[in-house]
Amino acid sequence: MAQKRGIVYNTPGSPNGITDGKEAGIMFREKYRTYIHWGVTATLVLCGAIAFYFLLLRWGGFTHSFHDLSTILAPISYGLIIAYIMDSLVKTMVRLMGLLPWTRRLNGKVLKWRRGIAIALSMILFLAILSTLVEKVVPQLIDSIRMLISNLDGYVHSLEGWMQPFFTENPTLHTYVNDQINHLEDVVTGFLRNDILTIMTALTTGLKTTGTYVYNFIIGLIVSVYLLSSKERIVGRVKKLVYTVFRTNIANKIMEVGRNANRIFKGFLVGKILDSSIIGALCFVGNIIFGMPYALLIAIVVGVTNLIPYFGPFIGAIPSAFLVLMIDPSKALVFLIFILILQQIDGNLIGPKILGNTTGVSSLGVLISILIGGGLFGVTGMILAVPSMGVFMAMIKGVIERRLAKRGLPTDTETYLKMEYVDMETKKAKMPEPSPVKKEKTPEKREKPGRK
């Protein structure tokens, strides 16, 4: 048989006919499939390394371009955030409207407007709450910060006078604490005067900055209305695009990851906002009852920092307690006890009822994710780190369980906690055999020799 350019010609005694070049190509690919695979992989890795090198080389220009793009798309970002958070409220209102008796007698055309009515009511409620905060809370908050800045020196001297009897008996400790208080006073005063006051001044008198924020917020509000009203159509188009670009099995996995991510993020963010609002309100009521100074300012600090998992209660309680200690040292211990009770109520009653186990992340995972997210992206990273870790852990869990099920191995974790090994033939986990119970030997009773 003679072969030339992928075609096999008949030779005397050849049992086969002419073999097409396509079959020869298939045989070639099957023979060198491993080499082709590794060659393509090495090429892609090399291209990725070169791209990563040039990205690091031009990192300054890249970050500058990304900052400009994020500034331009700020209204769209605001709209996405507002729509994502408001979607749960819209769903709740649609469900409540469906329970009303008079809605059952309406025709189908009117029922189609139910979501539009729910969006309008949700926006009215959102704007009413926002306007109340801007009109009532923000002026009081600004006045509290200004009063704190002006009276800071007096508060420090009052604290020193309260601790003077203790320092008289310990002069060395007095010198050390006095130096630390002076340093802390300079830091706090500089922060309040340079940073907080600058922010408040920009919000109240900086027309350009305030105008930009207001413009972005208004455009974002309009964008959020369009997103909420077209949610189903947008989601349908995204699904259509995913199934167009990817194979069906990969697209199904992408849909599963997307559903898990949406469930985790929405459950965590909406639940955490509601939980922190309740904690802030309870803290304000408690501050009023116990006569704490700067009741509104402390309640806002405690409520906002409560958004941060794990570290949030400590971040809010420590500076608030120090503020109370400077103004009225006798109430500092009462405040700490009140905050401790409030956090216990939140951790054992309010939080589990609202949040439940939405993320599925252990305490160690929460700690690691907050440290990484806070170190990379600051406060925003600390808030979003836990749901991001939840999504990542859900993906890893899905991959592990699919591979174990494909091999015919058990998928529940409890089995692996107790088993010793997996039988190669039956693919079943072998549990340790219970240790045999040793029976205590009872001493044989010996008959007493009788009297003869």
VEXDREN-2710 file (C-alpha; in Angstrom, 1 decimal):
% VEXDREN-2710
k/r/px/py/pz
1/MET/0.0/0.0/0.0
2/ALA/1.4/3.4/-1.0
3/GLN/0.6/6.5/1.0
4/LYS/1.0/10.1/-0.2
5/ARG/-0.3/13.3/1.3
6/GLY/-2.8/11.7/3.6
7/ILE/-4.2/9.4/0.9
8/VAL/-3.7/5.6/0.9
9/TYR/-3.6/4.1/-2.5
10/ASN/-4.3/0.5/-3.4
11/THR/-1.3/-1.8/-3.7
12/PRO/-1.4/-5.4/-4.7
13/GLY/-2.8/-7.4/-1.9
14/SER/-4.2/-4.4/-0.1
15/PRO/-7.6/-5.4/1.5
16/ASN/-8.7/-1.8/2.1
17/GLY/-9.9/0.7/-0.5
18/ILE/-8.7/4.2/-0.8
19/THR/-8.6/5.8/2.7
20/ASP/-9.7/9.4/2.7
21/GLY/-7.3/12.1/4.0
22/LYS/-9.9/13.2/6.6
23/GLU/-9.5/9.8/8.4
24/ALA/-5.7/10.2/8.3
25/GLY/-6.1/13.6/9.9
26/ILE/-8.3/12.2/12.6
27/MET/-5.7/9.4/13.2
28/PHE/-3.0/12.1/13.4
29/ARG/-4.9/14.2/16.0
30/GLU/-5.7/11.1/18.1
31/LYS/-2.1/10.1/18.1
32/TYR/-0.7/13.6/19.0
33/ARG/-3.7/14.8/21.0
34/THR/-1.6/15.2/24.2
35/TYR/1.2/17.1/22.5
36/ILE/-1.4/19.5/20.9
37/HIS/-3.1/20.0/24.2
38/TRP/0.1/20.9/26.0
39/GLY/1.2/23.1/23.2
40/VAL/-2.0/25.1/23.2
41/THR/-1.9/25.4/27.0
42/ALA/1.7/26.6/27.0
43/THR/0.9/29.2/24.3
44/LEU/-2.0/30.5/26.3
45/VAL/0.0/30.6/29.5
46/LEU/2.8/32.5/27.8
47/CYS/0.4/35.0/26.3
48/GLY/-1.3/35.5/29.7
49/ALA/2.1/36.0/31.4
50/ILE/3.1/38.6/28.8
51/ALA/-0.3/40.4/29.2
52/PHE/0.1/40.4/33.0
53/TYR/3.7/41.8/32.7
54/PHE/2.5/44.7/30.5
55/LEU/-0.4/45.3/32.9
56/LEU/2.0/45.7/35.8
57/LEU/4.3/47.8/33.7
58/ARG/1.4/50.2/32.8
59/TRP/-0.4/49.9/36.2
60/GLY/-0.5/53.6/36.8
61/GLY/-2.2/54.4/33.5
62/PHE/-4.5/51.4/33.9
63/THR/-5.7/52.6/37.3
64/HIS/-6.1/56.1/36.0
65/SER/-8.2/54.9/33.1
66/PHE/-10.3/52.7/35.3
67/HIS/-10.9/55.7/37.7
68/ASP/-12.0/57.9/34.8
69/LEU/-14.3/55.1/33.5
70/SER/-15.8/54.5/37.0
71/THR/-16.4/58.3/37.3
72/ILE/-18.3/58.4/34.0
73/LEU/-20.3/55.3/34.9
74/ALA/-21.0/56.4/38.5
75/PRO/-24.8/57.1/37.8
76/ILE/-25.1/53.6/36.3
77/SER/-23.4/52.2/39.3
78/TYR/-25.8/54.1/41.6
79/GLY/-28.8/52.8/39.7
80/LEU/-27.6/49.2/39.8
81/ILE/-27.1/49.4/43.6
82/ILE/-30.4/51.1/44.2
83/ALA/-32.3/48.6/41.9
84/TYR/-30.6/45.6/43.4
85/ILE/-31.5/46.6/47.0
86/MET/-35.0/47.8/46.1
87/ASP/-35.9/44.6/44.2
88/SER/-36.7/42.8/47.4
89/LEU/-39.1/45.6/48.5
90/VAL/-40.7/45.6/45.1
91/LYS/-41.3/41.8/45.3
92/THR/-42.8/42.1/48.8
93/MET/-45.2/44.8/47.7
94/VAL/-46.2/42.8/44.6
95/ARG/-46.9/39.8/46.8
96/LEU/-48.9/41.9/49.3
97/MET/-50.9/43.5/46.5
98/GLY/-51.8/40.0/45.3
99/LEU/-53.3/39.2/48.7
100/LEU/-55.7/42.1/48.6
101/PRO/-59.3/40.9/48.0
102/TRP/-60.1/43.6/45.5
103/THR/-57.2/42.7/43.2
104/ARG/-58.7/39.3/42.4
105/ARG/-61.7/41.0/40.7
106/LEU/-59.5/43.0/38.4
107/ASN/-59.0/42.0/34.8
108/GLY/-55.7/40.8/33.3
109/LYS/-54.7/44.1/31.8
110/VAL/-54.8/45.9/35.2
111/LEU/-52.9/43.1/36.9
112/LYS/-50.0/43.7/34.5
113/TRP/-49.6/47.1/36.1
114/ARG/-49.1/45.6/39.6
115/ARG/-45.3/45.6/39.4
116/GLY/-45.3/49.2/38.1
117/ILE/-47.5/50.2/41.0
118/ALA/-45.2/48.4/43.4
119/ILE/-42.2/50.1/41.9
120/ALA/-43.8/53.5/42.4
121/LEU/-44.8/52.8/46.0
122/SER/-41.3/51.5/46.8
123/MET/-39.7/54.6/45.3
124/ILE/-42.1/56.9/47.2
125/LEU/-41.2/55.1/50.5
126/PHE/-37.5/55.2/49.7
127/LEU/-37.6/58.9/48.9
128/ALA/-39.7/59.6/52.0
129/ILE/-37.2/57.9/54.3
130/LEU/-34.3/59.6/52.5
131/SER/-35.8/63.1/52.8
132/THR/-36.6/62.5/56.5
133/LEU/-33.0/61.5/57.1
134/VAL/-31.7/64.6/55.2
135/GLU/-34.1/67.0/56.9
136/LYS/-34.0/65.7/60.5
137/VAL/-31.0/63.5/61.1
138/VAL/-28.2/65.1/59.0
139/PRO/-28.4/68.6/60.6
140/GLN/-28.4/67.1/64.1
141/LEU/-25.4/64.9/63.1
142/ILE/-23.5/67.9/61.8
143/ASP/-24.3/70.0/65.0
144/SER/-23.1/67.1/67.2
145/ILE/-19.8/66.8/65.3
146/ARG/-19.2/70.5/65.5
147/MET/-20.0/70.6/69.2
148/LEU/-17.7/67.7/69.8
149/ILE/-14.8/69.4/68.0
150/SER/-15.3/72.7/69.9
151/ASN/-15.6/71.0/73.3
152/LEU/-12.9/68.3/72.8
153/ASP/-10.3/70.1/75.0
154/GLY/-12.7/70.5/77.9
155/TYR/-13.7/66.8/77.6
156/VAL/-10.0/65.7/77.8
157/HIS/-9.4/68.0/80.9
158/SER/-12.5/66.6/82.5
159/LEU/-11.2/63.0/82.0
160/GLU/-7.9/63.9/83.5
161/GLY/-9.5/65.5/86.5
162/TRP/-11.6/62.4/87.1
163/MET/-8.6/60.1/86.9
164/GLN/-6.3/62.4/89.0
165/PRO/-6.7/60.6/92.3
166/PHE/-5.6/57.4/90.7
167/PHE/-2.6/59.1/89.0
168/THR/-1.5/60.6/92.3
169/GLU/-0.7/57.1/93.6
170/ASN/1.0/56.1/90.4
171/PRO/3.1/59.0/89.0
172/THR/4.9/56.9/86.4
173/LEU/1.6/55.7/85.0
174/HIS/0.4/59.3/85.1
175/THR/3.3/60.5/82.9
176/TYR/2.7/57.6/80.4
177/VAL/-1.0/58.1/80.2
178/ASN/-0.7/61.8/79.9
179/ASP/1.6/61.5/76.9
180/GLN/-0.7/59.0/75.3
181/ILE/-3.8/61.2/75.9
182/ASN/-2.0/64.2/74.4
183/HIS/-1.0/62.2/71.3
184/LEU/-4.5/60.8/71.0
185/GLU/-6.0/64.3/71.4
186/ASP/-3.8/65.5/68.5
187/VAL/-4.8/62.6/66.3
188/VAL/-8.5/62.9/67.0
189/THR/-8.5/66.6/66.7
190/GLY/-6.6/66.5/63.4
191/PHE/-9.0/63.9/62.1
192/LEU/-12.1/65.7/63.1
193/ARG/-10.9/69.1/61.9
194/ASN/-9.2/68.0/58.7
195/ASP/-11.2/65.0/57.5
196/ILE/-14.7/65.1/59.0
197/LEU/-15.1/68.8/58.9
198/THR/-13.8/68.8/55.3
199/ILE/-16.4/66.2/54.3
200/MET/-19.2/68.0/56.1
201/THR/-18.1/71.3/54.5
202/ALA/-18.0/69.7/51.1
203/LEU/-21.5/68.3/51.6
204/THR/-23.0/71.6/52.8
205/THR/-21.0/74.3/51.0
206/GLY/-19.2/72.6/48.2
207/LEU/-21.5/73.3/45.3
208/LYS/-19.6/71.5/42.7
209/THR/-19.0/68.3/44.7
210/THR/-22.6/68.3/46.1
211/GLY/-24.0/69.0/42.7
212/THR/-22.1/66.1/41.2
213/TYR/-23.4/63.7/43.9
214/VAL/-26.9/65.0/43.5
215/TYR/-26.7/64.7/39.7
216/ASN/-25.3/61.1/39.9
217/PHE/-28.0/60.2/42.5
218/ILE/-30.9/61.5/40.4
219/ILE/-29.7/59.8/37.2
220/GLY/-29.1/56.6/39.2
221/LEU/-32.6/56.8/40.6
222/ILE/-34.0/57.1/37.1
223/VAL/-31.8/54.2/35.9
224/SER/-33.0/52.1/38.8
225/VAL/-36.6/52.6/37.8
226/TYR/-35.9/51.4/34.3
227/LEU/-33.9/48.4/35.6
228/LEU/-36.7/47.4/38.0
229/SER/-39.4/47.7/35.4
230/SER/-37.4/45.8/32.8
231/LYS/-35.8/43.3/35.1
232/GLU/-37.4/40.1/33.6
233/ARG/-36.5/41.1/30.0
234/ILE/-32.9/42.0/31.0
235/VAL/-32.4/38.7/32.8
236/GLY/-33.9/36.8/29.9
237/ARG/-31.5/38.5/27.4
238/VAL/-28.5/37.8/29.6
239/LYS/-29.5/34.1/29.8
240/LYS/-30.0/34.0/26.1
241/LEU/-26.5/35.5/25.6
242/VAL/-24.9/33.0/28.0
243/TYR/-26.5/30.0/26.2
244/THR/-25.4/31.5/22.9
245/VAL/-21.7/31.9/23.8
246/PHE/-21.1/28.8/25.9
247/ARG/-22.0/25.1/25.6
248/THR/-25.1/24.0/27.3
249/ASN/-23.4/22.2/30.2
250/ILE/-21.2/25.2/30.9
251/ALA/-24.1/27.6/30.6
252/ASN/-26.1/25.5/33.1
253/LYS/-23.2/25.8/35.6
254/ILE/-23.0/29.6/35.0
255/MET/-26.7/29.9/35.7
256/GLU/-26.3/27.8/38.9
257/VAL/-23.4/30.0/40.1
258/GLY/-25.4/33.2/39.2
259/ARG/-28.5/32.0/41.2
260/ASN/-26.3/31.1/44.2
261/ALA/-24.5/34.5/44.1
262/ASN/-27.7/36.4/43.8
263/ARG/-29.3/34.5/46.7
264/ILE/-26.2/35.0/48.9
265/PHE/-25.5/38.7/48.1
266/LYS/-29.1/39.8/48.2
267/GLY/-29.9/37.9/51.4
268/PHE/-26.8/39.2/53.1
269/LEU/-26.9/42.9/52.0
270/VAL/-30.7/43.4/52.4
271/GLY/-30.7/41.5/55.7
272/LYS/-27.6/43.3/57.0
273/ILE/-29.1/46.7/56.2
274/LEU/-32.4/45.9/58.0
275/ASP/-30.5/44.4/60.9
276/SER/-28.2/47.4/61.3
277/SER/-31.2/49.8/61.0
278/ILE/-32.9/48.0/63.9
279/ILE/-29.7/48.0/66.0
280/GLY/-29.2/51.7/65.4
281/ALA/-32.8/52.5/66.4
282/LEU/-32.5/50.4/69.5
283/CYS/-29.2/52.0/70.4
284/PHE/-30.7/55.5/70.0
285/VAL/-33.7/54.6/72.2
286/GLY/-31.3/53.1/74.8
287/ASN/-29.1/56.2/74.7
288/ILE/-32.1/58.4/75.3
289/ILE/-33.3/56.3/78.3
290/PHE/-29.9/56.2/79.9
291/GLY/-29.1/59.9/79.2
292/MET/-26.1/59.3/77.1
293/PRO/-24.4/62.3/75.5
294/TYR/-24.6/62.6/71.7
295/ALA/-27.3/59.9/71.5
296/LEU/-27.9/60.3/67.8
297/LEU/-24.3/60.4/66.8
298/ILE/-23.4/57.3/68.8
299/ALA/-26.5/55.4/67.5
300/ILE/-25.5/56.2/63.9
301/VAL/-21.9/55.1/64.5
302/VAL/-23.1/51.8/66.1
303/GLY/-25.7/51.2/63.3
304/VAL/-23.3/51.9/60.4
305/THR/-20.4/49.9/61.7
306/ASN/-22.7/47.0/62.4
307/LEU/-22.8/46.5/58.6
308/ILE/-19.3/45.1/59.0
309/PRO/-19.5/41.5/60.1
310/TYR/-17.5/40.2/63.1
311/PHE/-15.5/43.4/63.7
312/GLY/-18.3/45.9/63.2
313/PRO/-19.6/45.9/66.8
314/PHE/-16.1/46.5/68.2
315/ILE/-15.3/49.2/65.7
316/GLY/-18.4/51.1/66.7
317/ALA/-18.4/50.5/70.4
318/ILE/-14.8/51.4/71.2
319/PRO/-14.8/55.0/69.9
320/SER/-18.3/55.6/71.2
321/ALA/-17.3/54.4/74.7
322/PHE/-14.3/56.6/74.6
323/LEU/-16.4/59.5/73.7
324/VAL/-18.8/58.8/76.6
325/LEU/-15.8/58.4/78.9
326/MET/-14.4/61.8/78.0
327/ILE/-17.8/63.6/78.6
328/ASP/-19.2/61.7/81.5
329/PRO/-16.9/58.9/82.9
330/SER/-19.6/57.6/85.3
331/LYS/-21.8/56.5/82.3
332/ALA/-19.0/54.8/80.3
333/LEU/-19.4/51.5/82.1
334/VAL/-23.2/51.7/81.7
335/PHE/-22.8/52.3/78.0
336/LEU/-20.4/49.3/77.6
337/ILE/-22.8/47.0/79.4
338/PHE/-25.7/48.3/77.3
339/ILE/-23.8/47.8/74.0
340/LEU/-22.8/44.3/75.1
341/ILE/-26.4/43.3/75.9
342/LEU/-27.5/44.9/72.5
343/GLN/-24.9/42.9/70.6
344/GLN/-25.9/39.7/72.3
345/ILE/-29.5/40.4/71.4
346/ASP/-28.4/41.0/67.8
347/GLY/-26.2/38.0/67.6
348/ASN/-28.6/35.5/69.1
349/LEU/-32.0/36.8/68.3
350/ILE/-32.3/39.6/65.6
351/GLY/-29.4/38.5/63.3
352/PRO/-30.4/34.8/63.0
353/LYS/-34.0/35.7/62.4
354/ILE/-33.2/38.1/59.6
355/LEU/-30.0/36.7/58.1
356/GLY/-30.1/33.0/59.0
357/ASN/-27.3/31.1/57.3
358/THR/-27.4/33.0/54.0
359/THR/-23.7/32.9/53.3
360/GLY/-22.8/29.4/54.7
361/VAL/-19.3/30.7/55.8
362/SER/-17.8/29.5/59.0
363/SER/-16.5/31.9/61.7
364/LEU/-12.9/31.3/60.5
365/GLY/-13.9/32.0/56.9
366/VAL/-15.6/35.2/58.0
367/LEU/-12.5/36.3/59.8
368/ILE/-10.1/35.5/56.9
369/SER/-12.4/37.1/54.3
370/ILE/-12.8/40.3/56.3
371/LEU/-9.0/40.6/56.8
372/ILE/-8.4/40.1/53.1
373/GLY/-11.2/42.3/51.9
374/GLY/-10.4/45.1/54.3
375/GLY/-6.8/45.0/53.5
376/LEU/-7.5/45.2/49.7
377/PHE/-10.6/47.4/49.4
378/GLY/-11.1/49.1/52.8
379/VAL/-14.5/49.3/54.4
380/THR/-16.3/48.3/51.2
381/GLY/-14.2/45.2/51.0
382/MET/-15.0/44.3/54.6
383/ILE/-18.7/44.5/53.9
384/LEU/-18.7/42.6/50.7
385/ALA/-16.0/40.1/51.7
386/VAL/-18.3/37.7/53.5
387/PRO/-20.9/37.2/50.7
388/SER/-18.0/36.9/48.2
389/MET/-16.4/34.2/50.3
390/GLY/-19.9/32.5/50.4
391/VAL/-20.1/32.4/46.6
392/PHE/-16.6/31.1/46.3
393/MET/-17.2/28.4/48.9
394/ALA/-20.4/27.4/47.2
395/MET/-18.6/27.0/43.9
396/ILE/-15.8/24.9/45.5
397/LYS/-18.4/22.8/47.2
398/GLY/-20.3/22.2/44.0
399/VAL/-17.1/21.1/42.1
400/ILE/-16.0/18.8/44.9
401/GLU/-19.5/17.1/45.2
402/ARG/-19.8/16.6/41.5
403/ARG/-16.4/14.9/41.3
404/LEU/-17.1/12.7/44.2
405/ALA/-20.5/11.7/42.8
406/LYS/-18.9/11.0/39.4
407/ARG/-16.5/8.6/41.2
408/GLY/-19.3/7.0/43.1
409/LEU/-18.0/8.2/46.5
410/PRO/-20.1/9.7/49.3
411/THR/-20.6/13.5/49.2
412/ASP/-21.7/14.4/52.8
413/THR/-18.9/15.7/55.0
414/GLU/-20.1/13.8/58.1
415/THR/-19.1/10.5/56.5
416/TYR/-15.5/11.7/56.0
417/LEU/-15.3/12.9/59.6
418/LYS/-16.0/9.4/60.9
419/MET/-14.6/7.0/58.3
420/GLU/-11.2/5.3/58.1
421/TYR/-11.0/4.6/54.4
422/VAL/-13.0/3.9/51.2
423/ASP/-13.4/0.4/49.9
424/MET/-11.9/0.1/46.4
425/GLU/-14.6/-2.3/45.1
426/THR/-17.8/-1.2/46.8
427/LYS/-16.9/2.5/47.0
428/LYS/-18.4/2.6/50.5
429/ALA/-16.8/4.3/53.5
430/LYS/-15.5/1.9/56.1
431/MET/-16.2/3.1/59.6
432/PRO/-13.9/2.1/62.5
433/GLU/-15.0/-1.0/64.3
434/PRO/-16.2/-0.5/67.8
435/SER/-13.7/-1.5/70.4
436/PRO/-14.8/-4.7/72.1
437/VAL/-16.1/-4.3/75.6
438/LYS/-13.9/-6.1/78.0
439/LYS/-15.9/-8.1/80.5
440/GLU/-14.6/-8.0/84.0
441/LYS/-13.8/-11.3/85.4
442/THR/-15.7/-12.1/88.5
443/PRO/-13.7/-13.9/91.0
444/GLU/-14.8/-17.5/91.5
445/LYS/-16.4/-18.2/94.8
446/ARG/-14.6/-20.9/96.7
447/GLU/-16.5/-23.1/99.0
448/LYS/-15.3/-22.8/102.5
449/PRO/-14.1/-26.1/103.8
450/GLY/-16.8/-27.6/106.0
451/ARG/-16.2/-29.0/109.4
452/LYS/-15.5/-32.6/109.5
END
